[in-house]
Every structure is written in C-alpha cells, then in structure tokens.
Amino acid sequence: MRVIVTGGGTGGHIYPAIAIADKIKEMEPDSEILYIGNDVGLEKELVPKAGYPIELVTAMWLDRSHILRIFETGWGVLKGTMEAKRLMKKFKPDVVIGTGGYVCVPVLLAGHRYGARTYLHEQNAYPGVANKTLEKYVKHIFLGFPDARKYFKEPEKLIDAGNPVRKSFFQLTKAEARRKLGFPQDGFIILSFGGSLGAEKINQVAFDLMEAVNGQEKVMMIYGTGKGYYEETLQRAAEKRIEIQSNILVKDYIDPMEQYLAACDVVISRSGALSVAETTVCGRASILVPSPNVTGNHQYYNAKAVADQGGAVLIEEKDLTSELLIEEVLKIKNNPALLESMSKASRACAPDHALDIIYDTIRKERDRD
C-alpha cells in the first residue's frame, strides 16, 4: 500500500499521523509511506526522527481579520494544493490520511482530485473549520470523541475510533518506567506540563506546588515548563531563593513522554486530545486545565469526557489557583483508594483500538476496491 499521511503544526496532529503510519508499516511492512507537512510546524523535526520521509507544501490558517488576509489564505491553499498534486503524481498514493492542522486542506484536496482514497481523523470533541470543510472530500472521518458527530453533515461517513496513540505508550509498567528514568520505586510522583511551549497559568500554579513539595520525602515532581518558560522559571526560583531539591526535576520539554507518564501517579496538564488519550492509555489520574483559547472550547469537552467517568479532576483556568491545585493533589496523594479508582476510570476511557479500527477500515475498503 502506498500511503500519504499529513498533519501539521503541533504534536497533537503529528503524533497521531505517525501512529497511523507505524500501524500500517507494522501490518504491511512493504508499504511505502510519505509524510507531507508545512515548513512552519514541528513536523520538520518530529517526522524524520520517526523514520519517515517528509515533503513540505504551502499551507496557511484562515485569518478573518482583514479581507486581504482571506485572499492570502485562499492563494496559500491553491498554491499548496498544486504543490501537493505534483507530489501525488510522483508518489502515486493509494490512500491519503489527514490528522488535522491547516496543511491537511491542500493535501486532502489534492488527494481527492488525484483519485486516492482520502480519510480524515478528527481528534477533538469539537471539530475545527478545516476538518468540517474537508468532510465532503473524504471517504470517512474517524472520530476521537463521539460528541463530534453532531458537527458534521454526513453521518454515514463517521466512524467512532478514538485517538491514535503510539504503541510505546501501551508497553511500559510503572515499575519499568521508573527504573528506566532512575526514579525511586516507592513514593508519589507528580507530572506537570503545559505542552511543548508551555502554558502560563499552569506554570504559575505549578511553581507554587513545586515550592510546597520541594524537599519532601516520598514525593517527587517533574515540572515541565515548556521551552517558553524554562529560563523564567529558574530565574523566579533564584529570586525567591528557592534551593531546588533532588525530588524536583525541572525540564523545558518532556521526552520521552511515554516513560514519564507511565512513571507518575498524577498528571497536571492541558486537555488537548492527544494528551488526554496518552494519559488515559497509561491509566493515570489527572488534573486537567482546558485551554480557554481554542476553537469551540473543545479542550473543556475533552477533559469532561474523562472527568465524568471519574478519571480526572476538571478545573477551568478561570478557577485555577495554587491553593486549589495543591488541595486536589494532596487529596489524591493522601487517599490511595481514590488514586486507584481514578487510575482505573482513566484507563477505561482509553482509546485501545483506535489504530485497529483505522487500519482495518482502510484495508477492507482497499481489498474491496
């Protein structure tokens, strides 16, 4: 099978695309896979690391602030579609799969016009404009959350799948992860992160949590600041004359994420679709703080899907304080039964079969054709 995968901008779009590519290669090792991305996204760095060739095309997000910006977006989509069409003619894909990000628009349009079978994965409970626009050009849309159904117009195309998570997230036990990372086997471990660039409000309150547990026995905190806040965090600690003890690990970027998630007891994070999927696959209790600055408030609904089942505590950013965060962490830490029940509920929300559903659908339709 010859497959083009596309998805761009953030890890939330790129890693699911890589997971789908990995699944296809696992099931059909002779498959040829090409990744098409955009030159302003993280895909330039992440895709080659995953071992896949990448080509870049023009893509622009829809800026409605001025009519000239709308024209620029239209021109960008047209240019990117022509570039992608040339790649289609050269690569000759059987299948084109998009996982979100504005680069999907020109690539899936080109794939549709070329005559490949085209598919889309919508990770969030509330789909973005690009994915709703692409509905008419794809054979099926795989849904990360069933709640997204009501925003699409062609229900016969929709397939509930869950969000694709890389195989490595299913493979580690807590003991194995702690051994790999050199962490103590006993004790309570907190993992806090706000994405690759960081999240200002989470960093503010996580700093106070760090200060509260700094030096405590049987407690460890991995504090992922994001690259945008790392130096600022260390400077703030120095100004407050906080001597960071050995039970605190401050990192600008959490990698490999699967090891840190498997090693911890509780996660403090945003609730992007990929973060939620990876956290639940690892069966970790979480405190989720949805970003208020996303389309349709979709992170709130991602978090609510887990919180409603008892696997997470949902705190909206407007309500987030250091006192509340510390209170919720201590409540989980000091109540082993609560931690266990949240962990089980989290795992029950995990998208165990997403990759199987996606691959099996594509394979069956290929074989039928």
VOKELO-930002 format. One line per 4 residues: number of its first residue (from 1); their letters; for each residue x, y, z of C-alpha. Coordinates in pm, 1 decimal. Each point is the difference from the previous one (the first is absolute). Layout:
# VOKELO-930002
NUM = a = X,Y,Z | ...
This chain:
# VOKELO-930002
1 = mrvi = 0.0,0.0,0.0 | 125.9,347.5,-89.8 | -109.1,250.1,263.5 | 32.7,373.5,52.9
5 = vtgg = -57.4,120.7,355.7 | -34.7,364.4,89.4 | -57.4,205.1,311.3 | 184.2,304.3,114.6
9 = gtgg = 88.1,269.7,243.4 | -2.8,-166.0,340.6 | 74.8,-340.9,142.8 | -373.2,-44.4,50.6
13 = hiyp = -39.3,-34.3,-376.6 | 338.1,-150.3,-86.1 | 27.6,-288.1,246.9 | -337.5,-153.8,-96.7
17 = aiai = 111.2,9.6,-365.1 | 324.6,-174.6,93.9 | -196.7,-255.9,204.2 | -217.6,-80.6,-303.5
21 = adki = 307.9,-28.5,-220.3 | 162.7,-233.0,255.2 | -309.9,-220.1,8.0 | -7.4,-31.9,-378.5
25 = keme = 370.5,-89.1,-8.1 | -51.5,-252.4,279.9 | -281.5,-174.0,-185.6 | 142.0,39.6,-351.0
29 = pdse = 378.3,43.3,21.8 | 37.0,47.2,-375.6 | -221.3,310.1,6.0 | 147.4,327.7,-126.3
33 = ilyi = -82.1,302.2,214.9 | 58.2,368.7,-67.3 | -73.8,276.8,248.2 | -107.3,338.8,-135.9
37 = gndv = 26.1,295.8,236.5 | 49.7,373.1,16.1 | 328.1,177.3,61.6 | -118.2,193.0,308.3
41 = glek = -108.2,-303.0,205.5 | 178.0,-245.1,228.6 | -32.8,-272.1,-263.6 | 333.5,103.1,-152.3
45 = elvp = 166.8,-120.7,319.0 | -227.5,-281.8,118.0 | -67.1,-191.4,-323.7 | 364.2,-70.1,-97.9
49 = kagy = 60.9,-120.4,357.3 | -282.7,-248.4,-51.1 | 174.0,-129.6,-311.7 | -232.5,128.8,-273.8
53 = piel = 85.0,215.2,-303.1 | -168.3,339.9,-0.7 | -92.1,251.8,-267.2 | -120.2,353.0,75.3
57 = vtam = -277.4,198.1,-167.6 | -145.9,345.8,46.5 | -282.5,24.9,253.6 | -160.6,292.8,182.5
61 = wldr = -251.1,29.2,279.8 | -318.6,195.0,-63.7 | 46.4,357.7,119.6 | -331.1,188.8,-8.6
65 = shil = 143.4,323.4,141.6 | 10.8,171.2,-340.4 | -128.6,-79.8,-347.4 | 355.9,1.5,-135.3
69 = rife = 91.1,-268.2,253.8 | -287.6,-216.2,-124.8 | 128.9,36.6,-356.9 | 350.8,-91.4,118.9
73 = tgwg = -137.6,-313.8,163.9 | -183.7,-95.8,-319.0 | 313.8,49.1,-205.5 | 200.7,-203.8,252.0
77 = vlkg = -248.3,-288.1,-20.9 | 4.0,8.9,-380.8 | 380.9,7.7,-12.6 | 28.1,-280.2,256.6
81 = tmea = -255.9,-210.0,-187.1 | 197.5,32.4,-323.2 | 322.3,-93.3,182.2 | -171.4,-298.9,162.3
85 = krlm = -149.3,-108.0,-333.3 | 349.0,-15.0,-149.4 | 108.6,-220.1,289.9 | -303.1,-224.3,-56.4
89 = kkfk = 92.1,-52.6,-364.3 | 355.2,-86.1,99.0 | -77.3,-223.6,300.4 | -325.9,-154.5,-133.0
93 = pdvv = -175.2,-59.7,335.9 | -281.6,-247.7,48.1 | -105.4,174.8,321.4 | 32.4,351.4,148.5
97 = igtg = -68.4,43.9,372.4 | -17.1,332.2,185.0 | 8.8,51.0,376.8 | -62.9,372.2,27.0
101 = gyvc = 174.6,331.9,-40.6 | -39.9,235.8,-290.9 | 246.8,-195.9,-215.8 | -271.1,-266.9,-31.9
105 = vpvl = -210.7,228.8,-219.0 | 226.9,17.2,-307.1 | 122.8,-358.7,41.3 | -342.6,-161.5,30.4
109 = lagh = -140.9,217.6,-278.6 | 286.4,-112.8,-221.8 | -49.4,-362.1,104.6 | -370.0,17.7,-82.9
113 = ryga = 69.2,152.2,-341.4 | 273.3,-254.5,-68.8 | -245.7,-283.7,66.3 | 152.0,-153.9,314.0
117 = rtyl = -221.9,-123.5,282.9 | 3.5,285.9,249.1 | -60.8,-17.2,374.7 | -3.5,246.9,287.1
121 = heqn = 45.5,-43.6,372.7 | -170.4,255.2,227.9 | 161.3,-15.0,343.5 | -215.0,242.3,193.8
125 = aypg = -355.0,5.6,129.9 | -49.6,324.3,-195.4 | 140.3,-4.4,-355.4 | 180.4,293.7,-152.4
129 = vank = -97.2,187.7,-315.5 | 253.5,-184.3,-218.2 | -131.4,-345.1,85.6 | -362.9,101.6,-44.6
133 = tlek = 91.9,145.4,-339.9 | 176.3,-320.4,-104.1 | -296.3,-226.0,83.1 | -128.9,-3.8,-358.6
137 = yvkh = 339.6,-102.5,-140.0 | 69.7,-308.7,213.1 | -131.2,-354.8,7.0 | -17.3,-23.6,379.5
141 = iflg = 66.2,212.9,306.4 | 133.7,-186.4,302.9 | -115.2,164.1,323.6 | 206.3,32.1,315.2
145 = fpda = -312.7,87.7,201.0 | -358.2,-99.4,-90.5 | -116.1,351.6,100.1 | 150.3,129.1,-325.4
149 = rkyf = -272.5,-177.2,-200.7 | -249.0,281.2,33.9 | 228.1,247.4,-178.2 | 23.1,-194.5,-327.0
153 = kepe = -263.7,-19.1,-273.0 | 59.3,-349.5,-143.8 | -50.2,-253.1,283.6 | 57.0,-296.3,-231.4
157 = klid = 366.4,103.3,-28.9 | 64.5,7.1,375.1 | 177.1,-279.9,187.8 | 58.2,3.5,376.7
161 = agnp = 363.1,-97.9,46.4 | 159.8,191.4,285.2 | 333.4,177.2,-26.9 | 303.4,-185.0,-138.6
165 = vrks = 277.8,-43.5,255.3 | 344.6,-132.5,-84.0 | 64.1,-361.3,96.8 | 271.2,93.4,250.0
169 = ffql = -260.9,150.7,234.0 | -163.9,-341.6,47.9 | 317.5,-186.0,85.6 | 143.7,138.9,327.1
173 = tkae = -95.0,-80.2,358.7 | 53.5,255.9,274.5 | 288.5,-202.7,144.3 | 172.3,-33.2,-339.4
177 = arrk = -37.5,371.7,-74.7 | 138.3,102.8,338.2 | 294.9,-233.8,-44.4 | 76.4,140.5,-346.3
181 = lgfp = -14.0,357.9,128.9 | 191.2,-71.3,320.0 | -293.0,96.9,221.4 | -71.1,-163.9,339.0
185 = qdgf = -249.0,-285.5,-12.7 | -183.7,116.7,310.5 | -152.0,341.2,54.7 | -248.5,225.3,-175.6
189 = iils = 102.6,158.2,-331.6 | -166.0,307.5,-151.8 | 40.4,89.5,-369.4 | -93.4,354.6,-101.6
193 = fggs = 28.0,135.2,-353.4 | -165.9,252.0,-226.8 | 108.6,-110.8,-345.6 | 319.9,51.8,-196.6
197 = lgae = -9.0,379.0,39.5 | -162.1,0.3,342.4 | -317.7,144.2,148.9 | 34.6,315.6,206.2
201 = kinq = -275.8,-59.6,256.0 | 96.4,-364.1,59.9 | 361.9,108.7,45.1 | -97.9,263.0,253.9
205 = vafd = -186.9,-237.3,227.9 | 232.8,-296.8,-64.0 | 285.1,216.3,125.6 | -178.0,39.9,333.0
209 = lmea = -69.2,-373.6,11.2 | 369.1,-61.8,-64.1 | 88.2,230.6,286.5 | -246.1,-181.2,227.7
213 = vngq = 143.0,-348.2,-66.1 | 364.2,105.3,-40.3 | 213.0,-222.9,223.2 | -289.2,-221.4,114.8
217 = ekvm = 80.1,-366.0,51.0 | -191.1,-256.8,-204.0 | -120.5,271.7,-241.0 | 150.8,86.8,-338.3
221 = miyg = -108.1,259.5,-253.6 | 92.8,20.8,-366.5 | -69.1,359.8,-96.7 | -20.7,40.5,-378.2
225 = tgkg = 5.9,374.2,-56.5 | 0.4,0.9,-380.2 | 280.1,162.7,-194.5 | -159.1,344.1,29.0
229 = yyee = 7.9,6.2,380.8 | 304.5,-202.9,102.3 | 249.8,281.6,60.4 | -269.6,217.4,156.1
233 = tlqr = -86.3,-279.1,245.8 | 360.7,-49.8,108.7 | 43.7,375.2,37.0 | -314.1,23.2,213.2
237 = aaek = 129.5,-277.2,226.1 | 333.7,179.4,35.4 | -170.6,330.4,83.6 | -206.6,-172.0,268.8
241 = riei = 317.1,-172.7,125.1 | -154.1,-341.3,-48.1 | 263.5,-270.0,2.0 | -150.4,-266.9,-223.3
245 = qsni = 47.4,-337.5,166.5 | 67.7,-338.8,-156.2 | -369.3,-97.7,7.4 | -78.4,272.6,-256.6
249 = lvkd = 88.2,-36.3,-367.6 | -53.9,316.6,-206.9 | -3.2,-64.4,-375.9 | -68.5,222.0,-298.2
253 = yidp = -145.9,-292.3,-198.1 | -130.4,-340.4,106.6 | 158.8,-273.8,-210.4 | -48.4,-291.7,-26.1
257 = meqy = -353.3,77.6,111.1 | -106.4,-364.8,21.7 | 260.7,-70.3,268.9 | -91.7,302.1,213.1
261 = laac = -373.0,-67.8,-26.6 | 46.6,-365.0,93.1 | 225.0,91.4,294.7 | -226.7,256.5,164.4
265 = dvvi = -308.0,-30.1,221.8 | -183.0,317.9,-96.4 | 17.7,229.6,-303.7 | -66.0,375.1,-7.5
269 = srsg = -47.6,123.0,-356.1 | -209.7,161.1,-267.9 | -259.4,-223.8,-162.5 | 92.6,-12.7,-363.3
273 = alsv = -132.8,-315.2,-162.0 | 341.0,-167.2,-25.7 | 98.8,78.3,359.4 | -329.7,-140.8,125.1
277 = aett = 37.9,-313.6,-213.0 | 358.2,-65.1,111.9 | -84.7,62.7,365.7 | -294.5,-238.9,-5.3
281 = vcgr = 191.2,-269.4,-189.1 | 252.6,10.6,285.3 | -287.1,-10.3,250.2 | 107.5,308.5,189.1
285 = asil = -216.8,212.9,225.1 | 8.1,358.6,-121.1 | -82.4,357.7,79.4 | -98.5,154.8,-332.0
289 = vpsp = -2.2,374.1,-67.0 | -154.9,61.6,-343.6 | 141.1,283.8,-205.3 | -267.0,268.9,-37.8
293 = nvtg = 161.6,122.6,-322.3 | -104.4,-277.1,-238.9 | -276.7,-42.2,-256.6 | -335.2,-90.1,150.0
297 = nhqy = 158.2,-44.9,345.4 | 75.5,-356.9,-116.8 | 258.1,-66.4,272.1 | -273.9,41.2,261.2
301 = ynak = -203.1,-276.6,-162.9 | 307.9,-222.5,-32.3 | 62.1,36.7,373.3 | -366.0,-40.7,91.6
305 = avad = -15.8,-334.8,-181.4 | 256.6,-140.0,246.7 | -112.3,196.7,306.9 | -358.7,-123.7,-41.2
309 = qgga = 129.4,-357.2,29.4 | 200.5,79.6,313.3 | 345.4,-12.3,-159.0 | 85.3,367.9,28.9
313 = vlie = -60.8,319.4,192.7 | -105.3,278.7,-237.2 | 99.5,353.0,102.2 | -76.4,286.0,-236.0
317 = ekdl = 278.6,253.1,-30.5 | -212.4,279.4,144.8 | -37.1,-205.8,319.1 | 359.3,-123.3,21.5
321 = tsel = 197.3,116.6,303.8 | 310.0,-132.8,170.3 | -203.1,-82.1,309.3 | -255.4,-200.5,-197.4
325 = liee = 265.1,-189.1,-194.9 | 195.2,-90.5,313.6 | -323.8,-106.4,171.9 | -96.5,-231.1,-287.5
329 = vlki = 348.2,-153.2,-25.0 | 11.8,-68.0,374.3 | -350.1,-147.6,-9.1 | 115.9,-254.5,-258.7
333 = knnp = 336.2,-61.1,168.8 | -147.7,-61.3,344.1 | -280.0,-227.9,-118.3 | 139.2,-316.3,-164.5
337 = alle = -352.0,-129.8,-68.9 | -84.4,319.1,-187.7 | 322.6,-22.3,-200.2 | -75.2,-359.8,-93.2
341 = smsk = -360.4,72.9,-102.3 | 104.6,301.0,-209.7 | 272.9,-204.8,-167.6 | -244.1,-276.2,-90.8
345 = asra = -259.5,249.0,-125.2 | 265.0,175.7,-207.4 | 111.5,-326.9,-158.6 | -362.4,-87.2,-80.4
349 = capd = -15.8,317.8,-211.2 | 304.4,-97.5,-206.2 | -33.3,-39.4,-378.1 | 138.8,-354.1,-7.6
353 = hald = -105.0,-92.0,-353.0 | 27.9,328.0,-191.6 | 284.1,-114.8,-223.7 | -163.8,-337.7,-64.8
357 = iiyd = -324.1,169.8,-104.4 | 177.6,244.9,-230.8 | 225.1,-261.0,-162.3 | -274.8,-262.1,-36.4
361 = tirk = -234.4,251.0,-164.4 | 263.8,107.8,-251.8 | 109.9,-358.6,-72.1 | -352.4,-132.9,-53.3
365 = erdr = -89.1,282.8,-236.7 | 323.0,-48.1,-192.5 | -61.1,-373.9,-32.3 | -361.0,58.5,-103.7
369 = d = 100.7,247.0,-269.2
